[in-house]
Amino acid sequence: MKTAEVRALSVEELAEKIETAKAQYQQTLLNHAVAPLENPSQIKKLRRDIARMMTILAEKQNTK
């Protein structure tokens, strides 16, 4: 998810997206532990997307 797309979301939507992404990240890690992923760079991408969303959420909460 691109930064502009994340910034367009409301705080509630952003928090929901973060929870969904965290669940997907945990599932991806579990799948990778059982059998190697075809594209292991997915793990890195998910982790960075979560961090990006959390950073923008913190920015939005601090400006209120």
Sine and cosine of phi, psi and omega as CSV:
sin_phi,cos_phi,sin_psi,cos_psi,sin_omega,cos_omega
0.00,0.00,0.74,-0.68,-0.05,-1.00
-0.98,0.18,0.39,-0.92,-0.05,-1.00
-0.87,0.50,-0.66,0.75,0.00,-1.00
-0.88,0.47,-0.62,0.79,0.02,-1.00
-0.91,0.40,-0.64,0.77,-0.01,-1.00
-0.92,0.38,-0.68,0.74,-0.01,-1.00
-0.90,0.43,-0.44,0.90,-0.01,-1.00
-0.97,0.25,-0.28,0.96,-0.03,-1.00
-0.98,0.18,0.45,-0.90,0.09,-1.00
-0.98,0.19,0.19,-0.98,-0.03,-1.00
-0.88,0.48,-0.67,0.74,-0.02,-1.00
-0.91,0.40,-0.70,0.72,0.01,-1.00
-0.90,0.44,-0.63,0.78,-0.01,-1.00
-0.91,0.41,-0.68,0.73,0.03,-1.00
-0.88,0.47,-0.64,0.77,0.03,-1.00
-0.91,0.42,-0.68,0.73,0.01,-1.00
-0.89,0.45,-0.62,0.78,0.01,-1.00
-0.89,0.45,-0.71,0.70,0.01,-1.00
-0.88,0.47,-0.66,0.75,0.03,-1.00
-0.90,0.45,-0.69,0.72,-0.01,-1.00
-0.92,0.40,-0.61,0.79,0.03,-1.00
-0.90,0.43,-0.66,0.75,0.02,-1.00
-0.90,0.43,-0.66,0.75,0.03,-1.00
-0.91,0.42,-0.64,0.77,0.03,-1.00
-0.88,0.47,-0.72,0.69,0.01,-1.00
-0.88,0.47,-0.66,0.76,0.01,-1.00
-0.91,0.41,-0.64,0.77,0.02,-1.00
-0.90,0.43,-0.66,0.75,0.04,-1.00
-0.89,0.47,-0.67,0.75,0.02,-1.00
-0.90,0.44,-0.71,0.71,0.02,-1.00
-0.89,0.46,-0.61,0.79,-0.01,-1.00
-0.94,0.35,-0.54,0.84,0.02,-1.00
-0.94,0.34,-0.56,0.83,-0.02,-1.00
-0.98,0.22,-0.77,0.64,0.00,-1.00
-0.59,-0.81,0.68,-0.73,-0.04,-1.00
-0.84,0.54,0.65,-0.76,0.04,-1.00
-0.96,0.29,0.46,-0.89,0.05,-1.00
-0.92,0.38,-0.58,0.81,-0.01,-1.00
-0.77,-0.63,1.00,0.05,-0.07,-1.00
-0.92,0.40,-0.21,0.98,0.04,-1.00
-0.94,0.33,-0.18,0.98,0.09,-1.00
-0.86,0.51,-0.61,0.79,-0.03,-1.00
-0.87,0.48,-0.74,0.67,0.00,-1.00
-0.89,0.46,-0.67,0.75,-0.01,-1.00
-0.90,0.44,-0.70,0.71,0.02,-1.00
-0.88,0.47,-0.69,0.72,-0.02,-1.00
-0.88,0.48,-0.67,0.74,0.00,-1.00
-0.94,0.33,-0.60,0.80,0.06,-1.00
-0.89,0.45,-0.67,0.74,0.02,-1.00
-0.88,0.47,-0.72,0.70,0.01,-1.00
-0.88,0.47,-0.65,0.76,0.02,-1.00
-0.88,0.47,-0.72,0.69,-0.01,-1.00
-0.91,0.41,-0.64,0.77,0.00,-1.00
-0.92,0.40,-0.61,0.80,0.03,-1.00
-0.90,0.44,-0.72,0.69,0.00,-1.00
-0.92,0.39,-0.60,0.80,0.06,-1.00
-0.89,0.47,-0.69,0.72,0.02,-1.00
-0.89,0.45,-0.64,0.77,0.05,-1.00
-0.88,0.48,-0.71,0.71,-0.02,-1.00
-0.91,0.41,-0.62,0.78,-0.01,-1.00
-0.95,0.31,-0.51,0.86,0.00,-1.00
-0.98,0.21,-0.36,0.93,-0.02,-1.00
-1.00,0.08,-0.18,0.98,0.00,-1.00
-0.98,0.22,0.00,0.00,0.00,0.00
